C-alpha cells in the first residue's frame, strides 16, 4: 500500500492487487482488468459479496483462499485508517552467523572433513560384493577416488534399471501412440491389411525424489555420511528435492549441484544454519508439507527421510505429518544410520511412531546400502 | 447480501436439488460473465462433479463429459479417425476411384468430447473431470484449447468453436495443477460440509427420512471425519447411508445398527476396523452433538 489515500476505485484495486502480489499471489494485469470488469454496483455495495468476488478472481489455490481473508481484512483496515505501509514487505534478511558462531557450529563438520582426509582404514569385508571391498566401507572414510568410482557404478545401475523399464513395455492394442512396426507385422496375416492398430503403452512417470535429512545434534556423527548420500542421489536423479532439518527445515537442492563433494560441503557449511540443534521432526515435516509437500507430492513421488528417529518434539504431530505424506506420495523410505548395526531395534519414540507409515526402514552407511535403496525405489 | 443474478442462480440450484452457498452462486455468475472455466477442487465425494450436472440442467443444455486419466491424449480427448471404417470403405470401393481426401471426411471422423463441445450449435456444459489424473502434457494441450477455442485437424483444417461451452474442471488434488491453468480459471475449493449444511442436504435428498435420524447421521459423519482415515467419507456416502437406513425404517442410531451398516460409509478395511473399536465413544459424541444443534 502506498502513502496516498485512494479515492479512485480503480487505483485502489490496482494497489490491492499489488499488495497481494507482494504476498506471493499470482496477480497480473489480466486479473486486475477482470476485477474491474466484473465489479458492479451490487458487488461493491455489499462487503461480503465484494470480499467473495475478490477472492474468486485473485486466489488461485486452496492455500491462497485460506490466507485471503486475513490479507483482505488487513489491507482494507489499513486503508480505512489511512495508515501508510509498504506493500512490498521485504523478506527479513536471514541472520547470518558470525564467524565465531560459524566455527562453533561447523566444528563437527570440519572435523569430519579433515578426518576423511587422514583416516583411510579399511574395515573387514564380511559379505561378498560384486563392486568390491570399498562398497562395504563407511561413506565418511572413503577416499575421493573410491567415492567417485562407486558413484559411477551406481549411475550405471540406475541407467540399466531405467532402460530395463523401457524395454519391458511392448505393443498393446491400447496406448498413446501407434506402433507402426507391430501394426505392419500383424497385417501380414491379413494380406497386408492393417486390421488391428497396435499402439505403444504409455511410459511410467519418472520418480520424483524428496530427500529429507536430519542434521540435529544426535546425528552429528553421521552428518558427513548423510551429505555424501544426498550428493550421490543428486547425481543419480534429476527430479530431486533435498531438505535438511533439525529444529526447522530448509531446502538445499541447489547446494548439491556442485562439481564435487568438497565444494558441496563448503557451500553448505557457509550457507546453512541448522547444524546440530535439537530435533523437531514433526514441525520440520509440517514445514516441508507447507513448502513443497502439498503442492509437489503425488503418487510417483518417493520421500526418503534420513534420521536416527531420536526426536524431542511433538510425536503426535510427527504421526500426522507422516500420515499426510504417505497419503500423497508413492512411498516413504526411512534411512537410519543406526540400522547399520545388526543388533539395532527401532525403539525410540520417533521411530516407533514412524514405523506404520514406512515402506522400508533401511541402513545408509555405505554404498552397498545405497544400492539397496535404489532397488527399493525401483520396486 | 443481495444481488439479483446471484439470488436467481441460488434459487435455480436449490430447485435442482443442489444445496449451495452464495459463494458458489457468485462463482458461477462470475464465470459466466467473464467466460472463464470454473476450476473446482476438493476432496472426493463433496459434490464437485454434481455442479456441472446441475448447471447443464439449469441451462437446459447438453452435458459433455471428459473423464481424465493417466495417458489421456488428443486422440481420446479431441478426435480420432475410424480406421476400421476407412479400411472397409477402401475394400468396398474400387481402388482407382478412391482419392485420399475421400478418406478424411466427417464420415470417418470420431469426435471426442472437446471437439464435440466446440462443434455444438448451442453452448453446452463441458465437464473435464479429475484433470489431476491426466498428465502435465495433456494439461498444457488443454490450456491451448481453452485459450483459443479452436482445434486443428491436419487433414481437415481448423475447427473454430461454433459456441463457447461453459467449462467446469474438477480436481481431487492428487497432483498439483499448473499455475498457467489456474490463472486461466476461476478457482473454488469445496470442502466437506459442516453439520447444518450436511443436515440440509440429507433432508433435501432423502425427504422420507426421520428428522432425528438425519441429525444423528450428520453428527456421526462430522465426528468420523475428524478421525485420521485412509478414505474419508464424502456426501455421497452420507446420502447412501441415509437412504439405506430410511429404507430399513430405522428411526434412531444405535451401536448394532451402525456396526452393521458401517460398510456403506467407510470403504477401507482399516478405517472400518479402527472406527468399530471407537464406536461407543463416537456414538456418545453423536448423542451430544445432535442434541446441541
Interface residues (C-beta under 8 A of the other chain):
Chain A: X26 X28 X30 X31 X34 X37 X38 X42 X43 X46 X48 X49 X52 X53 X56 X57 X59 X60 X61 X62 X65 X175 X176 X177 X193 X194 X195 X197 X202 X205 X294 X295 X296 X298 X299 X320 X323 X327 X328
Chain B: X1 X2 X3 X4 X6 X22 X23 X26 X27 X30 X33 X34 X36 X41 X70 X71 X73 X83 X84 X87 X91 X135 X173 X174 X175 X176 X179 X182 X183 X185 X186 X187 X188 X189 X228 X230
